[in-house]
Amino acid sequence: MDDRKEIKYNLFSLFSNLIEFNDIKRYNQLMIMLMETMNMNRFFSDMIKNIEPYVPGEQPKDKKYIKLNTNESPYPPSPEVIEAIREAANADLRLYPDPDCEGLKIAAAEYYGLKKEQIFVGNGSDEILAFCFGAFYSGKKVLFPDVSYSFYPVYANLFNVDYEEVPVSDSFEIDAADYLKENDGIIMPNPNAPTSIFLNIEEIEKIIKKNQDSLVIIDEAYIDFGGISAVKYIEKYPNLLVIHTMSKSRSLAGLRVGFALGNKTLIDGLERMKNSFNSYTIDRLAQAGAIAALKDTLYFEETRNKVILTRDNTVAELIQLGFKVLDSKSNFIFISHKSFKAADLFQKLKENGILVRYFNKPRIDNYLRVSIGTDEEMGYFIDTLKGILC
């Protein structure tokens, strides 16, 4: 049964049950809502009618959960960040923020060892990725892994990008040789998401070097948890763009700040794209907080090392419980159990107040993606699993 038939069947069953139980009031309310929805849909463009939007991780409001489903940091931002935001929350909020994010670009340039002209600032890395698809890939053929960030095909469809999903191996590894064929662009996360696997940096360079007529984008949202960044190749390869976010290792998912790092021409292209949508994408508080976060390297090192240690300890515990755990260089792990279906484990964990991420998709529908929380949270996670599995 395809999706449309299933929806029609479910609606028919719902209305039939309402009639059977003589709930005419609720039946009429639903009919009115359905008719209004169908009537308003006539204003949608064909693109909006047909596109499948990205589905973010659940942000429940019914009760308090241990949230291990959206790869947020389990630790608060640096105290320096909080203080910087407090200072920025002043009368100047009546004024527009700096559209060029000059101070933030200078701080990022110092941190990455680049020139400020090599840095683009966006409202989180997701916005930057969208700008990349529109600025560089529209109307072209792009390659990315078939098991990868599920926003990529959404952006591709949104910006009329012809794309090929290149299969990862049976062990979910990316083979650089698969990206040495004809293309107009390549994008991939490293470490990959949702698999958590890091592709050796020498293999990344091979892909960049063999595709110098194509723009290669390396999406490094999770690079700070054990990987080696491709930023060191920016001066060497003008066809390389590296994307970073402050949402994960900097504990700033609520501020929405990300960077694109590359040669000046690519950055100029992103600036043109941004200024065709909204010149003021980063507000005053976000700029102040992000600058403070980049400068407080001691806090950054302390919290990301805590996450790495907790991750490694959790992996060891899960293996003892019979789980298959992919080799992670991220702030999350990708796990499967030979005796219990992932969908069932997902539901049982939720019933016990723990949220993880389940993807009902081919190849990965028997895996769970689990964000790394505090030691206490992961201890409860392990104890809960023991109770479910016994």
C-alpha positions as CSV (number, residue, x, y, z in Angstrom):
1,M,0.0,0.0,0.0
2,D,1.5,3.4,-1.1
3,D,1.5,6.4,1.2
4,R,-1.5,8.1,-0.4
5,K,-3.7,4.9,-0.3
6,E,-2.6,4.4,3.3
7,I,-3.7,7.9,4.3
8,K,-7.0,7.5,2.5
9,Y,-7.6,4.2,4.3
10,N,-6.7,5.6,7.7
11,L,-9.0,8.6,7.2
12,F,-11.8,6.3,6.0
13,S,-11.3,4.1,9.1
14,L,-11.3,7.1,11.4
15,F,-14.5,8.5,10.0
16,S,-16.2,5.1,10.1
17,N,-15.3,4.7,13.7
18,L,-16.6,8.1,14.6
19,I,-19.9,7.3,12.9
20,E,-20.1,3.9,14.5
21,F,-19.7,5.4,18.0
22,N,-22.2,8.2,17.1
23,D,-19.6,10.9,17.7
24,I,-21.2,13.2,15.1
25,K,-19.7,16.4,16.7
26,R,-16.2,15.2,16.3
27,Y,-17.0,13.8,12.9
28,N,-18.2,17.2,11.7
29,Q,-15.2,19.0,13.2
30,L,-12.8,16.7,11.4
31,M,-14.7,17.1,8.1
32,I,-14.5,20.9,8.4
33,M,-10.7,20.7,9.1
34,L,-10.2,18.3,6.2
35,M,-12.1,20.6,3.8
36,E,-10.3,23.7,5.0
37,T,-6.9,21.9,4.5
38,M,-7.8,20.7,1.0
39,N,-9.1,24.2,0.1
40,M,-6.0,26.0,1.3
41,N,-3.6,23.5,-0.5
42,R,-4.7,25.1,-3.8
43,F,-2.3,27.9,-3.1
44,F,0.7,25.6,-2.8
45,S,3.2,25.6,-5.7
46,D,3.8,22.2,-7.3
47,M,7.2,22.1,-5.7
48,I,5.8,22.5,-2.2
49,K,3.0,20.0,-2.9
50,N,5.5,17.4,-3.9
51,I,8.5,17.9,-1.7
52,E,9.1,15.8,1.4
53,P,10.4,18.2,4.1
54,Y,13.1,17.2,6.6
55,V,11.7,15.8,9.9
56,P,13.7,17.0,12.9
57,G,14.2,15.0,16.1
58,E,11.3,15.0,18.5
59,Q,11.1,17.9,20.9
60,P,8.4,16.6,23.3
61,K,6.3,18.8,25.5
62,D,4.2,16.2,27.2
63,K,6.7,15.4,29.9
64,K,10.4,15.6,30.8
65,Y,12.6,13.1,29.0
66,I,16.3,12.2,28.9
67,K,16.9,13.6,25.4
68,L,19.4,11.4,23.5
69,N,17.8,12.0,20.1
70,T,19.0,15.3,18.6
71,N,22.8,15.3,19.2
72,E,22.8,18.3,21.4
73,S,25.5,18.8,24.0
74,P,24.6,17.5,27.4
75,Y,26.6,20.4,28.9
76,P,25.7,24.1,29.1
77,P,27.5,26.8,27.1
78,S,30.6,28.3,28.5
79,P,30.0,30.8,31.4
80,E,31.8,33.3,29.2
81,V,29.1,32.8,26.5
82,I,26.3,33.5,29.0
83,E,28.1,36.7,30.3
84,A,28.7,37.9,26.7
85,I,25.0,37.4,25.9
86,R,24.0,39.3,29.0
87,E,26.2,42.2,28.1
88,A,24.8,42.3,24.5
89,A,21.2,42.3,25.8
90,N,21.1,46.1,26.0
91,A,19.5,49.1,24.3
92,D,21.4,48.3,21.1
93,L,18.9,45.5,20.4
94,R,16.8,48.3,18.8
95,L,19.4,48.3,16.0
96,Y,20.0,45.7,13.3
97,P,22.9,43.4,13.9
98,D,26.1,43.6,11.8
99,P,25.1,41.9,8.5
100,D,28.7,41.0,7.8
101,C,29.4,39.5,11.3
102,E,32.8,41.2,11.2
103,G,33.7,40.5,14.8
104,L,32.7,36.9,14.6
105,K,34.6,36.4,11.3
106,I,37.7,37.8,12.9
107,A,37.4,35.5,15.9
108,A,36.7,32.5,13.7
109,A,39.7,33.4,11.4
110,E,42.0,33.5,14.4
111,Y,40.7,30.2,15.7
112,Y,40.9,28.3,12.3
113,G,44.1,30.0,11.1
114,L,42.4,31.5,8.1
115,K,41.6,35.0,6.7
116,K,38.3,36.5,7.6
117,E,37.5,36.6,3.8
118,Q,37.6,32.8,3.9
119,I,34.8,32.6,6.4
120,F,31.0,32.7,5.9
121,V,28.7,32.9,8.9
122,G,25.2,31.4,8.7
123,N,22.2,30.7,10.9
124,G,23.4,27.3,11.8
125,S,25.1,24.9,9.4
126,D,21.7,23.8,8.0
127,E,21.1,27.3,6.5
128,I,24.6,27.2,5.1
129,L,24.0,23.8,3.5
130,A,20.8,25.1,1.9
131,F,22.7,28.2,0.6
132,C,25.4,25.8,-0.9
133,F,22.8,23.8,-2.8
134,G,21.3,26.9,-4.2
135,A,24.5,28.8,-4.9
136,F,26.7,26.0,-6.3
137,Y,24.6,22.9,-7.2
138,S,21.3,24.1,-8.7
139,G,20.8,22.4,-12.1
140,K,23.8,20.2,-11.7
141,K,24.5,16.6,-10.8
142,V,25.8,16.0,-7.2
143,L,26.9,12.9,-5.4
144,F,26.3,12.1,-1.7
145,P,26.1,8.8,0.3
146,D,22.8,6.9,0.3
147,V,23.0,6.6,4.1
148,S,23.7,10.2,5.2
149,Y,22.2,13.4,6.4
150,S,18.5,13.3,5.3
151,F,18.4,17.1,4.6
152,Y,20.6,16.6,1.5
153,P,17.8,15.2,-0.8
154,V,15.4,17.8,0.6
155,Y,17.8,20.6,-0.4
156,A,18.4,18.9,-3.8
157,N,14.7,18.8,-4.6
158,L,14.2,22.3,-3.3
159,F,16.9,23.8,-5.6
160,N,16.4,21.5,-8.6
161,V,19.6,19.5,-8.1
162,D,20.1,16.2,-10.0
163,Y,21.6,13.9,-7.4
164,E,22.9,10.4,-7.1
165,E,22.9,8.6,-3.7
166,V,26.1,6.6,-3.7
167,P,25.7,3.4,-1.7
168,V,27.9,3.0,1.4
169,S,29.3,-0.5,2.1
170,D,27.5,-3.2,4.0
171,S,29.4,-1.9,7.1
172,F,28.2,1.6,6.3
173,E,31.6,2.9,5.2
174,I,32.2,5.4,2.5
175,D,34.6,4.3,-0.3
176,A,36.5,7.2,-1.8
177,A,36.8,5.3,-5.1
178,D,33.0,5.6,-5.5
179,Y,33.4,9.3,-5.9
180,L,36.0,9.3,-8.7
181,K,33.3,9.3,-11.4
182,E,31.7,12.1,-13.4
183,N,29.9,14.7,-11.3
184,D,29.4,18.4,-10.8
185,G,29.7,18.3,-7.1
186,I,30.1,16.1,-4.0
187,I,28.8,16.6,-0.5
188,M,29.3,14.3,2.5
189,P,29.3,14.5,6.3
190,N,32.6,13.5,8.0
191,P,32.0,11.9,10.4
192,N,29.0,10.6,8.6
193,A,25.5,11.0,10.1
194,P,23.7,8.9,11.2
195,T,26.3,6.2,11.1
196,S,29.0,8.2,13.2
197,I,31.8,6.7,11.1
198,F,34.8,8.9,10.2
199,L,36.4,8.6,6.8
200,N,40.2,8.8,7.0
201,I,41.4,12.3,6.1
202,E,43.8,10.9,3.4
203,E,40.7,9.4,1.7
204,I,39.0,12.8,1.9
205,E,42.0,14.4,0.2
206,K,41.9,11.8,-2.5
207,I,38.2,12.8,-3.3
208,I,39.1,16.5,-3.3
209,K,42.2,16.0,-5.5
210,K,40.5,13.8,-8.0
211,N,37.5,16.2,-8.4
212,Q,39.2,19.5,-8.9
213,D,36.6,20.6,-11.5
214,S,33.8,20.0,-8.9
215,L,33.0,21.7,-5.7
216,V,33.6,19.2,-2.8
217,I,31.7,20.1,0.4
218,I,32.8,18.3,3.6
219,D,30.1,18.7,6.3
220,E,32.0,18.5,9.6
221,A,29.3,19.0,12.2
222,Y,30.8,16.3,14.4
223,I,34.5,16.7,13.7
224,D,35.5,17.8,17.2
225,F,34.7,14.4,18.7
226,G,37.7,12.5,17.3
227,G,38.1,13.3,13.7
228,I,40.7,15.2,11.7
229,S,39.4,18.3,9.9
230,A,39.8,19.0,6.2
231,V,40.3,22.7,7.0
232,K,44.0,22.1,6.6
233,Y,43.4,21.5,2.9
234,I,41.6,24.8,2.2
235,E,44.8,26.7,1.0
236,K,45.7,23.7,-1.2
237,Y,42.4,23.1,-2.9
238,P,40.2,25.9,-4.2
239,N,37.4,23.4,-4.8
240,L,37.0,22.6,-1.1
241,L,34.4,24.0,1.2
242,V,34.2,22.9,4.9
243,I,31.1,23.4,7.0
244,H,31.2,23.7,10.8
245,T,28.5,24.3,13.4
246,M,28.5,25.6,17.0
247,S,25.5,23.5,17.9
248,K,27.4,20.4,19.0
249,S,30.8,20.7,20.6
250,R,30.2,24.4,21.6
251,S,26.8,23.7,23.2
252,L,25.1,26.5,21.2
253,A,22.3,24.6,19.4
254,G,19.9,27.3,20.7
255,L,21.8,30.2,19.1
256,R,22.0,28.9,15.5
257,V,25.5,29.7,14.3
258,G,27.6,27.9,11.7
259,F,30.5,28.5,9.4
260,A,31.6,27.8,5.9
261,L,35.3,27.8,5.4
262,G,36.9,28.0,2.0
263,N,38.5,30.3,-0.6
264,K,37.3,33.8,-1.0
265,T,35.4,33.2,-4.3
266,L,33.3,30.5,-2.7
267,I,32.6,32.7,0.3
268,D,31.5,35.5,-2.0
269,G,29.1,33.1,-3.7
270,L,27.5,32.3,-0.3
271,E,27.3,36.0,0.6
272,R,25.4,36.6,-2.7
273,M,23.0,33.8,-1.9
274,K,22.5,35.0,1.7
275,N,21.8,38.6,0.6
276,S,19.2,37.4,-1.8
277,F,17.2,36.0,1.1
278,N,18.0,37.9,4.3
279,S,21.0,40.1,5.1
280,Y,20.6,39.8,8.9
281,T,20.7,36.1,9.6
282,I,22.8,36.3,12.8
283,D,21.3,38.4,15.6
284,R,23.3,40.5,18.1
285,L,23.1,38.0,20.9
286,A,24.2,35.1,18.7
287,Q,27.2,37.0,17.4
288,A,28.3,37.9,20.9
289,G,27.8,34.4,22.3
290,A,29.6,32.7,19.4
291,I,32.6,35.0,19.7
292,A,32.9,34.2,23.4
293,A,32.6,30.5,22.7
294,L,35.4,30.5,20.2
295,K,37.7,32.3,22.6
296,D,37.0,30.0,25.5
297,T,39.0,27.0,24.2
298,L,39.6,25.6,27.7
299,Y,35.9,25.0,28.3
300,F,35.5,23.6,24.8
301,E,38.3,21.1,25.4
302,E,36.9,20.1,28.8
303,T,33.4,19.4,27.7
304,R,34.1,17.7,24.4
305,N,36.6,15.4,26.1
306,K,33.9,14.5,28.7
307,V,31.6,13.6,25.8
308,I,34.3,11.4,24.2
309,L,35.1,9.6,27.4
310,T,31.4,9.0,28.2
311,R,30.9,7.7,24.6
312,D,33.7,5.2,24.8
313,N,32.5,3.9,28.2
314,T,28.9,3.6,26.9
315,V,30.1,1.7,23.8
316,A,31.9,-0.8,26.1
317,E,28.7,-1.3,28.1
318,L,26.6,-1.8,25.1
319,I,28.9,-4.4,23.6
320,Q,28.6,-6.4,26.8
321,L,24.8,-6.3,26.3
322,G,25.1,-7.8,22.9
323,F,24.8,-4.6,20.8
324,K,26.5,-4.0,17.6
325,V,28.0,-0.5,17.8
326,L,29.5,1.2,14.8
327,D,32.9,2.9,15.3
328,S,32.0,6.4,16.4
329,K,34.0,9.6,16.1
330,S,30.9,11.7,16.9
331,N,28.8,12.8,19.9
332,F,26.4,9.9,19.1
333,I,26.5,6.2,18.4
334,F,24.6,4.0,16.0
335,I,23.5,0.7,17.5
336,S,21.7,-2.5,16.6
337,H,20.8,-5.6,18.6
338,K,20.5,-9.0,17.0
339,S,17.6,-10.1,19.2
340,F,15.5,-7.0,19.5
341,K,14.0,-4.8,16.8
342,A,15.1,-1.2,16.8
343,A,11.6,0.0,16.5
344,D,10.6,-1.9,19.6
345,L,13.6,-0.7,21.6
346,F,12.8,2.8,20.6
347,Q,9.3,2.6,21.9
348,K,10.3,0.8,25.1
349,L,12.9,3.5,25.8
350,K,10.4,6.2,25.2
351,E,8.0,4.6,27.7
352,N,10.8,4.7,30.2
353,G,11.4,8.4,29.6
354,I,14.4,8.2,27.2
355,L,14.3,9.6,23.7
356,V,16.6,8.2,21.0
357,R,16.3,8.5,17.2
358,Y,14.8,5.8,15.0
359,F,14.9,6.1,11.2
360,N,12.3,4.0,9.4
361,K,14.4,3.9,6.2
362,P,15.9,1.1,4.1
363,R,19.2,-0.3,5.3
364,I,19.1,1.4,8.7
365,D,15.6,0.5,10.0
366,N,17.1,-1.8,12.6
367,Y,19.4,0.8,14.1
368,L,19.1,3.4,16.7
369,R,21.0,6.7,16.8
370,V,21.8,7.6,20.4
371,S,23.2,10.9,21.4
372,I,25.8,11.0,24.2
373,G,24.5,12.5,27.4
374,T,26.1,13.0,30.8
375,D,27.5,10.0,32.7
376,E,24.3,9.9,34.8
377,E,22.0,10.0,31.8
378,M,24.0,7.3,30.0
379,G,24.0,5.2,33.2
380,Y,20.2,5.4,33.3
381,F,20.1,4.5,29.6
382,I,22.2,1.4,30.1
383,D,20.2,0.3,33.2
384,T,17.0,0.8,31.3
385,L,18.3,-1.3,28.4
386,K,19.2,-4.1,30.9
387,G,15.7,-4.1,32.1
388,I,14.2,-4.3,28.6
389,L,16.6,-7.0,27.4
390,C,16.3,-9.3,30.4
